[in-house]
């Protein structure tokens, strides 16, 4: 009967509870609906198995004389006591559980109401079981040098009869252990790896691991120990059991002896050297500076390297290889004239493709050792000796070779020599002849009326013994038909171009459309026009669209006519990897060490400008070029061996998924699938997926709490995964397989390299005896009007053993698909509704013990489909253990729904689904 308003109710922790001998146990009890004082009195008693009708009083906070003699000493010694949580709720504490403490506990609240109304006590069962948890660690006294690897093993086992889970963790104590223990890495009871705060970064990088390498062996691996790892390490294991209220309780927790890890400092000597390919160069030559580091175990240490010119920093490379240019060098780097990169942890290279006089000076290399990438403070910083670089100027000879008369021409002009971006000017000359100058000189020529000039330019490098033509150009009369009010340089551009009929075009080409991960590639934007491209003002922009596309093209970078470099929204994808080089009539985009984020479609866009500011007057966009970045090939191999396993109904079993080969630095996600036994082409159903970071995601058909608690994915070693199936039943029969996906950390994120599917494992159930349950096997078709109710038969025929109990389940589905459970009647009579929305419409009439017919009320259109039932027989063996003995499946009933208001006979109705007939299918 229900509880009315104002009625006293005493509630106690739901049993049966299983706790280990020697553990600290608590039982909660609370009262509600009472009258009287807010602080209620609680009395605890026990009914021992040897005398289940006799009450033995244990403790009452309000009455010191309440305990019986066998409990008096333990109560007075605070081995048993009551903690008041609030006025109407308490906890019973048993600090050290004894075997004789097993029994049925009663929590009683004396009446404080005006009259007796309700319940004044509640009971729960507590079973005391042996503590079988064992934790040990072999004698290991490792002494390691910083950067060395350490592996420690912990043996954990239990033989508890009840279903329990284990958690295993490693803990670290600094010094002699006066500090609080710090968690290193723990494998939780839910099979999730959880690192401590100080080890999270190393865990995510794969440098700290915890693997189950055997049935009872757990291995902690630290790839490179650090000084902070020194101290005491120990392993702790806990055994967990699920209580009837679906909460998990640790019933035993044990630690190993502490093991001292001694970490000795490695030789921190750091030698820094610098060399140059040439110490004396001409303007325009290439210079390469190599910075080399000499250090022990350099591969496991973290260095930040910087180049300095006359004591001023040029650029620096951090431990990840990220390049940062100082502001005054950024423009040249963006134009591709400078390049710096980390070749290895011991070699760093700076390249200047076209040196100028400003590049002369003393170069140093500075190396700082960091404790970890991203740290601000360094352990040590060393400076190399200096290498002196001297850049000599090139001497140019400008020869005015002819003066010609053109009628009607007047004005003052300026002759600009060489490509517009080179800034090559000449000194004044008044008549034909030679004049030697350097790049920093300028040349202004006053042209008399009607004069056209022809200029021949030659270069003479320092120390050279002969002249070589650098450029030869004959300038036509289009040079000087305008005045110099705007500045002679821009005036000349305006007069020369006319900005019409130029035929400006851009074509983008690449040597390859597919590159391997970490391989470099180059895109060339070729510009053409009816005038020489070197004589016009151009801007070049690079556009990028990722693959798969996300909207329109994004701008990566744009170089304006005055050399200004502007980075766009796509720049973060190319941080430190994109370099631009302009060569004559082309712009080259070089991508160093391609990653997956740089796969996509590229375009270049060129603009023709009247002046270096404002907007381009004419523009052209190139064709699109697609670049595909191929990730490293997966070497994953998974066992495809077909197998079968047979298990007794109600027993636990496991399905194995074995990796035959994989690379050491890979992580794996494992997805388990169920393959229904029929039909043969049924779609595999996802059971659970364990991601590479141990996150679990259950499939739709296995997402109920009952299914989640029965299907568990766990990793038992580096190469073996298991699907644990608890209390296997008839519905679990069929095929199982796993799909293993290989993941690798590739500069900036985790990427999938590929997946492999295992062979099929067939699971069959074995019964103790011959089948003895008989259900109606005939298939039927029935129709029901929407809104009415319909009854689906499930009748068990024949006799059964008197001590046996029955359970039943109803299923609904479509042909070719997995049936969903509608309800389950357990052998103890409890009913479970997996689909709660249907609970109010499903009814079991149970007119007889073997009749499990289902009545479906308020028929809806979505109720159409196939229905069947399953009945199971259970018998008790031992104390409280019920074992599955037999089961049987009924035939299928096809339900067809009929729209409301259709009064025709069923044989002529218009069903929504299924055949319009009522027939018996044999």
N, C-alpha and C positions, 0 to 999 in steps of 0.2 A: 504494500500500500504506500501511497505517497505521503509526504510530510506536509502537514498543514502550517499555516502562518502562526507564529508565536510558539511553535513546538520545538523543544530542546532536541538538538542533534549533536551527538559526539562522533567525531571522525578520527580514525587512526590511520597511520601509514599502511597502504595496501600490501598484503602479503600474497603468497609466501615469500619471505625474504631469506636469502642465503648469505651468510657472513662467515669469515674464516676465524678459526680459533686463535685467540691472542690479539685480535684487532679491536680497535675502538669503535663501538657501535652506538648509533643514535636512532631513536624511534620518536616520531612526532605525533602529537595528539592535540586536537582543538575542539572547542564546543561553540555552538551557535544557537540562536533562538532562545536564549535563557533569560530569566528575570533575576533581579537581585544585584549584588555587587559586581563591578566590572572585573575584579580579580577573582577568578574561580579557583576552586580547590581540585587538585587532581590526585588520584590514587592509582598506583601501578601494582598489578598482580600477575601471576603466571600460573598456567595449568600445565604441569609436567606430563610428558608422554607416559610415564609410569603410572600416573593417577590423573587421567584427563578430566575427572569430575571434581577434583579437589582444588580449591583456590589456595594459592600460597602468596601471601602479601609480601611485596618487595619494598616499596618506598612511598612515602607521602610527605611533601614539604611541610604540611600543616600538623603532622603528628609524628614526633620522633619515636613513639612506641609502636608505630604501624608495622615495621618489618618483622617477619618471622625470624626465628633464631638463626636459620641457615644464611640469612642475608644481613643480619644486624652488623656484623663486623665489617662487611664490605661497604655498607651504607655509611657507617660512622667513619670509615677510612676514606670516604669520597671516591671509592672505586666504582660505586653506583650512586648517581645523584640525578636530580631533576633541574633543568635549566628553564627558567620562565622566559619565553620569547616575547610574549605580551600577556595581557591580563587573562585572555581566554585561550592561550596556546602555550604548550611546553614541549621540551625535548627530554626524553629519558636517555641518559648517558651510561653506558657500560664500558669502562675504560679498558678493560682487558677481558675479552669474551672467553668464557670457559665452556667446555663441552656440556656441562650440566645446565647451561643457560638456555638450551634449546627447549622450545615449547610454544604454547599459545599465550600471548601477552594480552592482558586486558587493561584498558584505560577507563577509569570510572570517575565521574564527577558527582559529588554529593549534591542533593537537591537544594537549590536556593529559591525555587519558584513557589508561588502560592499553592499550587497543586501539582501533582505528578502528571506530566503530559509530554510524551516524547520518549527519546532514548537517552539513557544516562551512562552507557558504557559502550565500548567497541573493542573488537578483538582482531589480532593479526598473528600469523604464524612466523616464527623465526627458527630457521634450521642452522645448526653450527656444523660447518664442514672443515675438513683438514686444510691447512695452509700448505699447498704443494708447490708454490712458486719458488723457483730456484734461480739465483742470479750469481754468476761468477765471472771472474776475469783472470786469465792466466798470468803468471809472474812476468811482468814487462816493466823494465826500468830503462826506457829509451833516453838517450842523450842525442840530441840532434843539433845541427848547425842551421842557422836561419836559411830558409829556402829549401831545406830537405823535406822529403815526404814522410808522413807518419801514418801507420795503420794500426788500430787497436781493435781487438775483438772482445765481444761480450756474449756469454752463453746464457740464454734465458729459456726456461722450460716450465711447464705446469702439467699436472695430470688431473685437474679438477674434472669431475664427472659432468658438471653443468656447462652450458655453453658460455664461454667467456672470451673476451678480447684482451690482447696485451698491448701495452705501450712501452716503448724503450727509448731512453734518452741518455745523452752524455752531458756531463756538467763539469765546470771548470772552477777551481778555487785559486785565487792569486796567493802567492807566497806560502805561508804556513797554514793557511786556511782560516785566518781571522776575519776575512771578508765573507760576504754573502755569496753563495754559489751562483755562478752564471751559467745559463743554459747555452750549450753549444748547438746541438741539433737533436730533435726528438721526432720519432715516428709515433704518431698518436694512435689511439685505439681505432680511429676511423681510417687508418693507413695514410695519413697526411703528414708530410714532412714539414716541421716547423723549426726554423733557425732562431737562435737567440739574437737580440738586437746587435751585439757586437760581431756576430758572424753572418748577418744577413747578406752583406755585400759579397763576401767570399762564397756563400752558398749559391747565390744567383749566378755567380761567375763559374760555378762548377768546381771550385777549389776545395769545398768542404762537402763531404757526402756521407750518407748513412745507408748501407745496403744490407739486406738480409741475404746471406750467402749460404744458408743451409736451413734445416728444419728448426734449429735452435740458435744459430750463430748470427750475430749482428756485427757489422764491421764499420767503424768510423774511419774515414780517410781524410787527411788534411794534405793537400797537394804541396803546399809550401808553408812550413811553420814560420811564425813570426815571433819576435821577442815577447809580445804580449801573451803568447800561448804558454809560456813557462808557468808552472804551478802544478797543482794536483788535479788529476782527472779521475772521474769515476763514472760508472754506468748505473743507472737506476731504471728498474722495471716495475710496472704496476699491472695488476690483473683487475679487469673490469667486468661487471655483470649487469645485465639489464633487469631492473626491477619491474614488477607488474604495472607500475604507473608510467613505464616507458622512459624512465630516467636511468642513466648509467651511474654506477657507484663503484669506486675502487675498493675492492675487498682485501687487497694485499699490496704492499709496496715495499720493495727491498733495494738495497744498494750494495755495490761491490766494495771491496777495499779500495782505498785511494792509491793512485799510481802517480809518482812524481815524474813530470816531464821537464827535462833540463834543456833549454835552448841556448846554445852558445853563439856569440856574435860572430858573424862571418867576417872575413878580411874585407874591411870597407875601403881599402885603398882604391883611389880613383885617379887614373891617368888620363889626361885630356891632351890630344895632339891635333894639329891642323896642318894641312898641306895644300898647295895651290898647283894647278896644272902648269901655269906659267907665272913667273914673277914680273916679267916685262911684256906689255902688250900694246897693240895699236888700238886706236879708237875703232869700235865696231867689232873687235875680236870677242871670243867667248872665254869666260873665266869660270873654272870650277874649283870650289873650295871644299875639301873633304875634312870633316871633323870625326876623329876616331876616339873611342873610349876604351880604355884598358881596365877591366874590373873582373874579379872572380864572380862566377855565377851571374853574369850580366843578364842572362835570359829571365831570371826571376826577380830582377831589381827594376826600379822605375826611375827613369832619367828624363830631365827636361833640358834641352840643348838650345843655346842661343848663339848667333853670330854677331860680332861687334866690329865696327869700322871706326878706328881712331877713338875707341872707348865708348861709342854710341851704338846702342843695339839696333840691328837691322831687322832681324826676324827671330822667332823662337818656335820650337816644335815640342809639344807636350808628350807625356808617355804614351798617349793614344795615337800619336802621329798628327794631331791637329796643328795646323800651321797658322801663326799670327804674325802679320807684317806690321812694322811700325808705320805710323801715318805717312811720313815723308817718302816711304818706299811703296806704298799701296798702289799708286797709279802705274808705276812701271811693272809691278807684279801683275796687275789686271790686264796690261797689254801683252803679257807673256814674255817680257824681257827678263824677268826674274823667276826662278823656280827653286823651291827648297822642299826637301822631303826626308823622311826617315827610311833608310834602306834596310837597316836592321837595328837591334838594340845597341849595337856598338858602332854603327857607321851612319853619319848624317851628312847630306850633300846640299850645298848651295851653288846654284848656277846663275851666272849673269850672261845672257846671250849676246848683248851688244854693249860692251863697256864704254863708258865715257870718261872724260878727264876727272869728273867728280868721284869716280870709283877708285882713284888712287888712294893709298894709305896703308895703315897697319891693321891687319885683320887678326882678331882673336876668336877663340871658341870657348864658350862657358858652358859647363855641365853641372846641373844640380840634381842630387839624388833625393827622391821623395819617398816617404814611407808607403804611400799609396797614391794612385792616380787621383788628381783632384785636390790633394792636400796643398795648403798655402805655404806652410813652413817646410823648409828642406832640411834633410839630415846633414848634408855637406854640399859645398859648391867649390869647384876647382876651375881655374882659368888656364888655357893653353898659353904657350909662348906665342910671340907675334910672328906673322908672315907678312913681308912687305910686298905690295903690288904697286907697280908703276905703269901708268897708262900714258903713252906718248900721243901727241896730236898728229893727225894726217894733214899734210900741206896740199892745198888745191891750187891748180893753175887755171885761171880763167883767161881765155884768149878771145878778144874781140876781133873777129876775122873779116867782117865786111860791113860797110855802110852803104845803103842804097837809098835813092830818092823816090819818094812817093808823093805825088802832088796832092795838095789839099789836106795833109795831115799836120796837125800841130799838137803841142802839149808836152807834158813831162811824164815819163813812164818809169816803171821799176821792173827790172828783169829778175824774176825769182828762178833759181836754178835747182834742179833735182826734184825728187818727190816732195809734195807740199808738207809732209809731216817731218821731213829731215831738217828743216830750218837751215838750209845752205844758202848763204848770201855772199856776194863778192864786194870788193872795195871799189871806190870810184875810179873810172878810167875815162879819159877824154878822147883817146884815139886808139886805133888798133895797136895791140901789143900784149905782152904777158904781165900778169900780176899774181904773185903768190900770197895766199891768205889762209886762215884757218876757219873752222866752222863758226867761230864767234864773230867773224867780221861781217860787214854789210856792204852792199854795193848799190849805189844810186847813180843812175845815168840820166843826164839831161839830153833828150833826143831833139836835135834841131828839127824845124818843120820839114816834113816830107822824108824823114829818115826811118828806115826799118833795119833792125839789127839782126845779126846772126851770131850765136854764141856757141863756142865749143868748150866743154868742161872736161878737165882731166884731173886725176888725183896722183899725189906723190906721197907714199907713206914714209914715215921716218926711217932712215937707214936704208931706203930702197935706192937702187942705182939707175932705175929707168922709170919712165913715165908710162902709165897705162890709162887708156880712155875710161872715164867713169860714166860719162853721159855726153851725148852729142845731140843738140837740138837746134833746129832752124826755126826761128820764130816768125810767123807771118804777120801781115798788117792787122789782124784781129787783136793783136796785143794792145795797141795804143790808140784806139779811136775814142777814148773817154778821158775825162779829167780826173785828177787825183784828190778831189775834195773828200771822198769817203775813205781815203787811205788807199794808196796805190795797189796794195795786195788784193783787197776785196773788189775794188773797181775792176781790176784785170779779170777776176773770176766772173763778174757779172757780164762783162763784154764778151768774154770767151764763150760762155755757155749758151746764153740766150734762153736756157731752161725749156726748150721745146724741141721736139723731134730728136731727142737724145737716144731713144730706144733703150732706156734703163732696164736691165734684167738681172735677176739673181737666180743662181742654180746651186742647190745643195747636193753634195755628193759625199759618200762614205765608202771606204774600201770594203767594209763588211757590215752586214745587217745583224749579225749575231756575234756576241762576245761572251766569253766565259767570265764568271765572277772573279773580280780582282784584276782582270785584264784591262789595259788601257785602250781607248779608241779615240779617233779623231774625225771631226766633221769639217768639211771645207765648203765655205760659201764663196762661190765665184761670181764676181760682179762684172758686168759688161755694159758698154754704152757706145754711142757713135763717136764720142770724144775720148781721149785717153783718160782712164779712171784716175791716174795719178795727179791730174790737173784739176780735179773737182773736189768740192766739199761733200764728204759722205759721212753718214752715220750707219752703223751696223748693229742690229738687234738680234738676239737669239731667243727663240720661243720654244716652249716645251709643254707637251701634254702627256701626263703619266699613262701607264697601261695597267689596268683598264682605265679608260678616260673618266675624269671627274670634271665635267664642265668644259669650258673653252681652253684655249692655249694660255699658258702663263708665261710672263716674261722672265727669262733667266738673267740676262745682262744686256746692256746697251752701251755702245761706245759712241759718244757724240763727236762732231767734227773737230772740236778743240782738244780731244783726247780724254775728256771727262768720262769716267766709267760709272754707270748707274746699275745697281743690282736690283732685280725684281723679286716678286713673291716666290718664285721657284728656287731661289738661291739656297734655302736651308737644305734642300736635297743634295746640293753639290758643294757643301761647305768644305773648303780646303782641297777640292778635287778638280775644279774647272780652271783652265788657263786659256787665255786668248792670245793669238799671235796674228799680226797683220803682215802679209807678204804680198807686195805689189797690188794686184787687183783681186786679192782674195783675203778672207778672214777665216782663221782656223780656230775651232773650239776643240781643245784637247781635254779629255776626261781621264783622270789618272785613277786606276784601281776601281773599276766599275762595281757598283752594288745594285741590288734589286730595285731600289727606289729610282734608279736612273734609267730603267727600261721605259720606253715610250716613243713618242713621235716628236721630231725636231723640225723646226723651220728657221730660216733666217730672213730678216727684213732689212732692206737697205733704203736709205732716204737721201735725197739730193737737196742741199741747202743753199740759199742765196747768201746768208750770213751765218756765223757760228751760233747765233742765238735765234730764238723763235721756234718755228716749226719747219719741217722739210717741205719743199715745194713740190717734189715728185718723190714717190716711193714705189717699191716693188717687193713682193713677197715670193720667196722661193717655193719650190716643190717640197712636199713632206717626205722625210726619211725616217723610217721606223728602226729602232734599235731594240733588240731583244737581249736581255742579260740571262745567260744560262747558269743556274745555280750549280754548285758542285754535285756530281753524280752520286746518287745514293748507292751505297754498297750493302744495304740491308738485305739479309736473307732470313726468312722465317720458315720453320718446319711446316711442310705441306703434307705430312704423313696423315693418312686417314686412320681413325681408330674408333673403338667403341668401348663403353664402360657400362657395367651393370651394378646397380645399387639397390639395397633393400629399401622398401617404401618407408619414408619417415626418417631415414638416415641422412647424414651429411655426405657430400661428395665434392670433388673439385675437377675442373677442366683446365688442362695445361696449355699454355701458349709459349713456345720456345723460340728465342732468337738464335739463329745459327752463326750469324756474323754481323757485326756492326762496328763502326769506328768508335774509338774511345771517347771522343768529345761530343757524342750525340746524346740527345735526350729522346724519349719515346712517349707517344700517346697510344693507348690501347683501347680499342672499342670492341666490346663483346656483342655477338649477334646470336639470336635464337632462330633456328630454321625449322618451322613447323613440319611435322611428319607428313602432312597432306594439305593441299595438293602438292605435287612435286615442284611446281613452279611458284609456290607461295613466296611472297616478298619477305626477305629476312627482316627480323624485328630487332631494333637496337635495345640491348639490355642496359648497358652502362658504358660510359666512356670515361677513362681516367686520363686527364691531360698530362702533358710533359711536366707540369707543375703540381701534379697529384690532385687536381680538382676533379670532382666526380659530377657527371651529368647523366641522369637516367633517362631512358627512352620513355615515350608516352605510355606504352603498355606495361612498363615496370616502375612507374613513378609513385605508386601508392606506398604508404609507410610499411605495409605488410610485405610488399615485394622488395623494397629497399633493404629491409632487415634480413631478407633471405638470400639476396644475390649480392655478393661482395667481391670487388676486384682488388687484388693485392699483388705486390711484387715480392717474390720470395728470394730472388737473387738478381744480379745484374742482367741476366739473360733469360729469366723465367718469370712469367706472369701466371697467375691462377685466378680462375673464377670460382669462388666458393658458393656452393648451393646448399643451403641449410634446410633440413627436413624435406627432402625431395619427395614430390608427390606425382600423381599421374599426369597432371598438366605440364610437368617439366620434361616429359619424354619428347625426344626429337633430336635435332642436330644443333651443335654449337661450333662457332668458329670465332677467331679474333682477327682484327685488322690492326697491324702495327704501323704507325706513322713515324718516320724519322724526322727529328727537328735539330737544327744546328743554329748556334748564335753566329750571325754574320753581320758584323759592323752595324749596330744600330737596332737590331731586333732579332727575334727568333723567326726562322723560315723553315717551311716544310720542304724536305728534299724528295719525298716520295713515300709510298706505303706498300706493304705486302700483306696478303691474306694467308691465313694458316689453313691447314687441312681441316676437314670436318670430323668432329668427335660426336658420335651418336650415344645418347644416354637412354638406357632402358631400366625399368623398374622390375625388381624381382620380389615376388610375394612368398611368404612362408609356406603356404599350402595351396591346394587347388582352388580355382575360382568357385565361389559358392554364392555370389550375388547374381540375381537375375532380374534385369529391368526390361521393360517393353522396348524392343529394338526396331519396331516398325516406324517408317518415316511417314509423316502426315502433313497435310496442308489444310489450314483453316483460314476463314476470313472473319474479320470483326469490324464493326462500324466504329468510326472515330467518335470518342466520347463515352463509349460503353466499356464494359469490362469483359475479359476473356480469361479462361482457365486453361493452362497448359499442363498436361498430365505427366507425372513421374511416379510410377507405382512399382514398389519392390515386391516381387513374388517369392513365395517359398519361406521356409523356416530359417531361423538363424540362432546361433548359440545364445542362451539366456543372459550371459554376462557381457555380451558384446554391445557396443554402442555404435550409432550411425552418425555420419556427417554427410551433408549434401551441399551441392553448389549448382547454380543455374548460370547458363552462358547465353549470350546473344551476339550474333555477328552476321556477316555476309559471306557468300561463296567466295573462296579464294583468299579470305582474310582471316586474321586471328580473332577468335571470339573473345569478347569482354565479359568479365565476371559481373553478374547482376547482384547476387547475394550468396553468402555462405552460411550454412548452419553447422556450427562446430559440434564435436561429439559431447561437449558439456552443455549443449542447448543454446549457447549464445549465438546471436545472429549478427553478421557483419555485412554492411552495405558499402562496397567500394565506390559506387556512384551515388553519393548522398542525395543528389537531386531526384533520384528515383525511389528513395526510401518510402515516401508516402504513398506510392502507387503499387508497391509490391507486397503481396500478402501470401503467407503459407498457412493454409487452413489446418493441415495435419489432422484429418479425421481419424487416421490410424497411424501406428508407429512407423510403418513402412511407406506411407503416402506423403510424398514431398511435392505434390502438385502446386503450381504457382499460379496465383491470380493476379493479372495485370489490370489495374483500374485506369479509367480515363484514357483509352487507347488513342495514341497520336500517330500522325503520318510516319514519324521517324521510328516507330516501333516495328515496322515491317522488317522481315528478315528470318534467319534461322535460329531456333532455340533448341537447346538440349540440356540435360541434367547429368550430374555425376554423383553417385552414392558410394561412400567408403565405410568399411567396417573396421572398428578398432577394438582391441582387447588390452586389458591392463596386465602389465608384467612388472613384478617388483613393487616398489613403493611409489605410487603416483605416476609411473611412466606408462603412457598409452602407446601401443604399437599398431601401425597399419597392417591389417591382415588381408584385405581384399578390396576391390573396387569394381564398379561397372558403369558403363556409359549407356545412356538411353539413345534411341533413334532421334532423328531431327524432326522438329515441327516447324513448317514454314507458315509464318503468319503474314497474311495479306490484309492491309487496311483499306476500308471502303469509306468514301466521303460521306458525311452526314446527309440525311435526307434521301438516300437511295434505297427505296423499298423493294426493289426487284429481288428476285431470288438470287441466292449466292452464285449459282451457276451462270447467271447472266450479268453479274455486277461489273463495274468498271474499276478494278483495283488500281492503286497507285503503282504498286510493284508486284511482281510475281504473277503466276498464272491465275486466271479467273475461274478456278475450279476448286471443288472440295473433293479430295480423293485420298485414298489410302495407298501409299507406295510401299510395296513389299520388296 
